[in-house]
């Protein structure tokens, strides 16, 4: 029987005790910034998968694995525990395909956070500016004014006019709805063109997030990806310049 939303916890998680956990949301979005940060942290920290979320509000499709095996689109929960630091991650294949679904799923995620006694939620995303950015800023938003000072000390920028259209999708709705659940929440947005997957923006968000949650993460591999992307963009821009010169010559 298909239900609107289901969460299934793995047997390996049922006996675990969480202590003051935080939740990091990194679902797909602008520049894939949040997704890059969360999945990179899961990989580097060797976080353990603890659950799967299925919903009719996700796109009507299956995902094909490398061996050709089909599975339903899903979102997943991971857990990292070390030295008294309990960090939950919400990642996955998709966000909702409808406005209604966005609200329902975001509220469901907040319900999971309450159930697992999460003390604070960090939502991650990209802030699309429509042009290439050499030194991406990390912009912030909070659901309680007292949280702002802490973020500013970590290098987060607050600007009432940015983003101008508000924060769309899970990163914004979880931030807003979590207040109704009595959970502190912070949104970190990496400045990005919005046209490409942006590891440079993700690296800056990761640096700030690591400070805020006091969990050191080796950024070497992500920084390497960012450097490769920067070189690729430089080559692309240089090629466009040469193309313009050739066209001018022909004209």
Beta strands, then each sheet from edge to edge (+ up, - down):
strand 1: 5-9
strand 2: 22-25
strand 3: 48-55
strand 4: 62-64
strand 5: 70-72
strand 6: 75-82
strand 7: 85-92
strand 8: 120-128
strand 9: 138-142
strand 10: 184-192
sheet 1: 1+ 3- 6+ 7- 2- 8- 10- 9+
sheet 2: 4+ 5-
end
